[in-house]
Amino acid sequence: MKNQKKILLIVITLFLFIIGTVFSTGKKEAAKTLKIGTLMDLTGDLKEYGIPIRSGIELAVRQLIKAGLPITLVNADSETNPIAAVNAANKLVNIDQVLVIIGSLGSGVTQAVAEAVACPNNTLIITPSSTSPVLSNLPADTGKDFLFRTCPSDDLQGTIAGKIARERYKTVSVIYVNNSYGQGLAEAFKRSFEKEGGKVPAMVATEQEAESYTAELKAALKDNPDALAAFTYPESAIVYLREAIEFYNYKSFLFCDGTKSEKIIAALGASNIEGMIGTAPGSAGGESLVLFNQAYQNEFGKIPPLPFITNAYDATAAIGLAAYLTVVQDKPLTSVNIRNNLRTVTSKGGTIIRPGEFAKAFDLLKRGEKINYEGAASSVDFDEKGDVVTPFDIWQYSEGKIIVIKTVESLN
């Protein structure tokens, strides 16, 4: 009987030891796992962009995991709505406990999330597509440095759009979405266009996804401008562009990143927008873009002609590299430590790392060497405000497709 009790005690002790080891190992691995939250616009005015842009994130995540960095991705929908986005971000940060948020897409939504959730909780947020100049100087982020982006400010896009538009038109009225994105782009465009000698007869603000925009169109078109700049989001643009064509027989439009849309072609008919141009942040090209394109096509097939997919990939790559450096430094994997390493892994002076070369990057970091990530969209050189500069595409609606006419460098 004593021997049986002794054997039973040994078995129980061994069992508890094994269980304890498993849980201990699990906790240790969890502490080394990078948890990223995505806040994409899967519904609402920007829903056309949500899934394709998130695919750019997923591609980088799969490559980083394969290279040796454990990552958990938690996806959420911003609904292209600040209130819904803040609620989703609160869940990501306080319940899912993500270390980083990638998103949102719209500037007004990102501003709300940064001010209400990310910055107050010292949580890193990187947006691949929120271009409003306001985001460079958010009061809530003053001195905290938790808001970054891998897309350029619309101070740059507006300047280029104004110059390009002046080559074609003498007068352009602007219809813009009434948030920080629309306001910032419209104002930058007006300054640039008028500096080049053009005239902006009307600047008309609109709300998202209204049933009709006839009143706004009446104000925007009253002086019969040479073109109407459509500085909103796709779902809303479809409504007022169709009304402009059907009710006003007006068919001269200027587009931007927010109205670079395959759905607009389908809704309006290719002939109604044939030959019309727009601007959007582009990609630097070269070997980095080639590597990204090959990997994306292998993983997902055809690359949609939509903006910010490369920017989302670069945001994820930079986060992953910064997180791995944090682990190599034997520091806790926290949002603050990842943030502190973002500029380190993307600054000039180290070995160049291109899209997909993450195993090489990890090996260099383990050996204590410096790296410099050169992205698919840009060099990802974050300035003191967390901003980057990218080239811009001049694109066109042509024969039912979206084509890039040329790529130009940013203009100050």
C-alpha positions in Angstrom: 0.0 0.0 0.0 2.8 2.4 0.9 4.5 1.7 -2.4 1.3 2.3 -4.3 0.8 5.7 -2.5 4.5 6.5 -3.3 4.0 5.7 -6.9 0.8 7.7 -7.1 2.5 10.7 -5.5 5.4 10.5 -8.0 2.9 10.3 -10.9 0.9 13.3 -9.6 4.1 15.3 -9.0 5.3 14.4 -12.5 2.0 15.4 -14.0 1.9 18.7 -12.2 5.5 19.4 -13.3 4.6 18.7 -17.0 1.5 20.9 -16.8 3.4 23.7 -15.1 6.1 23.5 -17.8 3.5 23.6 -20.6 1.8 26.6 -19.1 5.1 28.3 -18.3 6.3 27.8 -21.9 3.0 29.0 -23.2 3.3 32.2 -21.2 6.8 32.7 -22.4 5.9 32.3 -26.0 2.9 34.6 -25.6 5.2 37.3 -24.3 7.2 36.9 -27.4 4.2 37.1 -29.7 3.5 40.3 -31.6 -0.3 41.0 -31.5 -1.4 43.4 -34.2 -4.9 44.8 -34.6 -6.1 45.9 -38.0 -8.8 48.6 -38.2 -9.9 48.5 -41.9 -13.0 50.0 -43.5 -14.8 46.8 -44.4 -18.2 48.6 -44.6 -19.2 52.2 -45.2 -17.9 54.8 -47.7 -14.5 53.2 -48.1 -15.5 49.5 -48.1 -14.0 49.0 -51.6 -10.5 49.5 -50.2 -10.7 47.5 -46.9 -10.0 44.0 -48.0 -7.3 44.7 -50.6 -5.4 46.9 -48.2 -5.7 44.3 -45.5 -4.3 41.8 -47.9 -1.1 43.9 -48.0 -0.9 43.5 -44.2 -1.6 39.8 -44.3 1.2 39.2 -46.9 3.8 40.9 -44.6 2.5 39.0 -41.6 2.8 35.6 -43.4 6.4 36.5 -44.5 7.4 37.7 -41.0 6.0 34.5 -39.4 7.8 32.3 -41.9 11.1 34.2 -41.0 10.6 33.5 -37.4 8.5 36.1 -35.7 5.3 34.8 -34.0 2.4 37.1 -34.8 -1.3 37.1 -34.0 -3.6 39.3 -36.2 -6.9 40.6 -34.8 -9.1 42.2 -37.4 -11.8 44.8 -36.8 -14.1 47.0 -39.0 -14.0 50.8 -38.6 -17.2 51.1 -40.7 -15.7 54.3 -42.1 -17.2 55.9 -39.1 -15.4 57.6 -36.2 -17.8 56.4 -33.4 -17.8 52.8 -34.6 -14.0 52.9 -35.1 -13.4 54.2 -31.6 -15.5 51.4 -30.1 -13.6 48.8 -32.2 -10.3 50.3 -31.2 -11.2 50.2 -27.5 -11.9 46.5 -27.9 -8.6 45.9 -29.7 -6.6 47.7 -27.1 -8.4 46.9 -23.8 -9.8 43.4 -24.5 -7.7 41.9 -27.3 -4.6 43.7 -25.9 -3.0 44.4 -29.2 0.4 46.1 -29.2 -0.2 48.0 -32.5 -3.1 49.1 -34.5 -2.7 49.4 -38.3 -5.4 51.7 -39.7 -7.8 53.2 -40.1 -8.1 54.2 -43.8 -10.0 57.5 -43.5 -8.2 60.5 -41.9 -11.2 61.5 -39.8 -11.6 58.0 -38.4 -7.9 57.7 -37.7 -7.9 61.1 -35.9 -10.7 60.0 -33.7 -9.1 56.7 -32.8 -5.7 58.3 -32.2 -7.1 61.0 -29.9 -9.6 58.8 -28.0 -7.9 55.4 -27.8 -4.4 54.9 -29.1 -2.5 57.9 -27.8 -4.1 58.0 -24.3 -3.3 54.3 -23.9 0.3 54.7 -25.2 -0.5 52.3 -28.0 1.3 52.6 -31.4 -1.0 53.3 -34.3 0.2 53.3 -37.9 -2.1 54.3 -40.8 -1.3 53.3 -44.4 -3.8 55.7 -46.0 -4.9 58.6 -43.8 -3.4 61.6 -45.6 -4.8 64.6 -43.8 -2.2 67.3 -42.8 -4.0 67.5 -39.4 -2.5 64.1 -38.4 1.0 65.6 -38.4 0.2 67.7 -35.4 -2.5 66.1 -33.3 -2.7 67.8 -29.8 -3.3 64.4 -28.2 -0.1 63.1 -29.6 2.1 66.1 -28.6 5.3 64.7 -27.1 4.0 61.1 -27.2 4.9 60.0 -30.7 2.5 57.1 -31.0 0.9 58.1 -34.4 2.8 57.2 -37.5 1.8 56.7 -41.2 3.3 55.2 -44.3 1.4 57.5 -46.7 2.3 61.1 -47.4 0.4 64.2 -46.2 -2.1 65.8 -48.5 -0.1 69.0 -48.3 2.0 67.1 -50.9 -0.9 65.6 -52.9 -2.8 68.9 -53.1 0.3 70.6 -54.4 0.7 68.1 -57.2 -3.0 67.9 -58.0 -3.1 71.7 -58.4 -0.2 71.8 -60.7 -1.5 68.9 -62.8 -5.0 70.3 -63.0 -3.7 73.7 -64.1 -2.2 72.1 -67.2 -5.7 71.2 -68.3 -8.1 73.7 -66.7 -8.5 77.3 -65.9 -11.3 76.9 -63.4 -12.0 74.0 -61.0 -14.6 73.8 -58.3 -14.2 71.3 -55.5 -16.7 69.0 -53.8 -15.1 67.5 -50.7 -16.0 65.2 -47.8 -16.6 67.2 -44.7 -13.8 65.8 -42.5 -10.1 66.3 -42.0 -9.2 64.4 -45.2 -11.5 66.3 -47.5 -10.8 69.7 -45.9 -7.0 69.3 -46.0 -6.9 68.1 -49.6 -9.3 70.7 -50.8 -7.4 73.6 -49.2 -4.0 72.3 -50.4 -5.4 71.9 -53.9 -6.9 75.4 -53.9 -3.6 77.0 -52.8 -1.6 75.2 -55.4 -4.1 75.7 -58.3 -4.5 79.4 -57.6 -0.7 79.8 -57.2 -0.4 78.4 -60.8 -2.9 81.0 -62.0 -6.1 79.0 -61.9 -9.4 79.9 -60.2 -11.5 77.9 -57.7 -15.1 79.3 -58.0 -16.6 77.1 -55.3 -15.5 74.8 -52.4 -18.5 72.7 -51.3 -18.5 70.4 -48.3 -20.6 67.2 -48.3 -21.5 64.5 -45.8 -20.8 60.9 -46.3 -23.3 58.6 -48.0 -26.2 61.0 -48.4 -29.1 59.9 -50.6 -28.7 62.9 -52.9 -26.2 65.7 -53.5 -28.3 67.9 -55.8 -28.0 71.0 -53.6 -24.3 70.6 -53.2 -23.9 70.1 -57.0 -26.0 73.3 -57.7 -23.5 75.3 -55.6 -20.4 73.7 -57.0 -21.5 74.0 -60.7 -23.2 77.4 -60.7 -20.2 79.1 -62.4 -19.8 76.3 -64.9 -16.2 75.4 -64.0 -14.0 73.6 -66.4 -13.8 70.7 -64.0 -15.2 69.4 -60.7 -12.7 68.0 -58.3 -14.2 64.9 -56.6 -12.4 64.9 -53.2 -14.5 62.4 -51.3 -14.9 58.6 -50.9 -16.2 56.1 -53.5 -19.7 55.3 -52.2 -20.6 59.0 -51.9 -18.9 60.0 -55.1 -21.0 57.5 -57.1 -24.1 59.3 -56.0 -23.1 62.8 -56.9 -21.2 62.0 -60.0 -24.2 60.1 -61.4 -26.4 63.1 -60.5 -24.0 65.5 -62.2 -24.1 63.5 -65.4 -27.9 62.8 -65.4 -29.3 66.1 -63.9 -26.7 68.6 -65.1 -25.3 66.9 -68.2 -21.9 67.6 -66.6 -19.0 65.2 -67.4 -15.7 66.9 -66.5 -14.2 65.6 -63.3 -10.8 65.6 -61.5 -10.2 62.7 -59.2 -7.9 61.8 -56.2 -6.9 58.8 -54.1 -10.3 58.7 -52.5 -12.1 58.4 -55.8 -9.7 56.0 -57.5 -12.3 53.3 -57.8 -13.3 50.4 -59.9 -16.8 50.7 -58.5 -17.1 54.2 -60.0 -16.3 52.8 -63.4 -19.0 50.1 -63.0 -21.6 52.5 -61.6 -21.1 55.4 -64.1 -20.1 53.6 -67.2 -16.6 53.8 -68.6 -17.5 56.2 -71.4 -18.7 58.9 -68.9 -15.3 59.2 -67.3 -13.1 58.2 -70.2 -9.7 60.0 -70.2 -10.3 61.8 -66.9 -7.3 62.0 -64.5 -6.5 61.9 -60.8 -3.7 61.8 -58.3 -2.8 59.3 -55.6 0.2 58.4 -53.5 2.2 55.9 -55.6 5.2 53.6 -55.1 8.9 54.2 -55.4 9.4 51.4 -57.9 12.6 49.5 -58.4 13.5 46.2 -56.8 11.4 46.7 -53.7 8.2 47.1 -55.7 9.1 44.2 -58.0 9.6 41.9 -54.9 6.3 43.0 -53.4 4.4 42.6 -56.7 5.7 39.1 -57.2 4.9 38.0 -53.6 1.4 39.6 -53.7 0.5 37.9 -57.0 1.8 34.5 -55.7 -0.3 34.9 -52.5 -3.5 36.6 -53.7 -3.4 36.8 -57.5 -4.0 40.0 -59.5 -3.1 43.2 -57.7 -6.1 45.6 -57.6 -5.5 49.1 -59.1 -6.3 50.7 -55.8 -4.1 52.9 -53.6 -2.3 52.1 -50.3 -1.8 48.3 -50.6 1.9 48.8 -50.6 1.7 51.3 -47.8 -0.1 48.8 -45.6 2.6 46.2 -46.4 5.3 48.6 -45.4 3.6 49.5 -42.2 3.5 45.9 -41.2 7.0 45.2 -42.2 8.4 48.1 -40.2 6.4 47.0 -37.2 7.6 43.4 -37.5 11.3 44.4 -37.8 11.0 46.8 -34.9 9.4 44.1 -32.8 12.1 41.6 -33.6 14.8 44.1 -32.7 13.0 44.5 -29.3 13.2 40.8 -28.7 16.8 40.7 -29.7 17.5 43.5 -27.2 15.9 41.3 -24.5 13.3 44.0 -23.8 9.6 43.4 -23.1 7.5 43.3 -26.3 5.5 46.4 -25.6 4.0 49.1 -27.8 6.5 51.7 -26.4 9.5 49.5 -27.1 8.3 48.7 -30.6 7.7 52.4 -31.2 11.2 53.2 -30.0 12.7 50.9 -32.6 10.6 51.9 -35.6 13.0 54.6 -36.8 16.0 52.4 -36.0 15.1 49.7 -38.5 14.1 52.1 -41.2 16.8 54.7 -41.1 19.7 55.0 -43.5 23.1 53.6 -42.5 22.3 49.9 -42.2 22.1 47.0 -44.6 19.2 47.5 -47.0 16.3 45.1 -46.4 13.6 44.9 -49.1 10.1 43.3 -49.0 10.2 39.7 -48.1 13.9 39.7 -46.9 12.9 39.3 -43.3 15.0 36.2 -42.5 18.1 38.1 -43.7 17.0 41.0 -41.5 16.5 38.9 -38.4 19.9 37.3 -38.8 21.6 40.7 -39.1 19.7 42.0 -36.0 20.7 38.9 -34.0 24.3 39.7 -34.9 23.9 43.2 -33.6 24.1 44.8 -37.1 22.0 47.7 -38.3 19.3 47.4 -41.0 17.5 49.9 -43.2 14.1 48.7 -44.5 13.4 50.1 -48.0 9.7 49.5 -48.7 7.4 48.8 -51.6 5.8 52.3 -51.4 8.7 54.4 -50.1 11.9 54.3 -48.2 9.8 54.5 -45.0 12.0 57.2 -43.5 9.8 58.4 -40.6 10.4 62.1 -39.7 10.0 63.5 -36.2 6.2 63.7 -36.8 5.9 60.1 -37.9 5.4 61.1 -41.5 7.0 59.7 -44.7 7.3 61.0 -48.3 6.3 58.9 -51.3 6.1 59.5 -55.0 2.6 60.3 -56.5 0.9 58.6 -59.4 -0.9 60.6 -62.1 -3.6 58.1 -63.1 -6.4 57.9 -65.6 -9.7 56.2 -66.3 -9.0 54.6 -69.7 -11.2 52.1 -71.6 -12.8 50.9 -68.4 -9.6 50.5 -66.5 -7.4 52.5 -64.1 -4.0 53.1 -65.5 -1.0 55.1 -64.3 0.2 57.7 -66.7 3.3 58.7 -64.9 4.8 58.8 -61.4 6.2 62.1 -60.1 8.3 62.9 -57.0 6.7 64.9 -54.2 6.7 68.7 -54.5 7.1 71.0 -51.6 
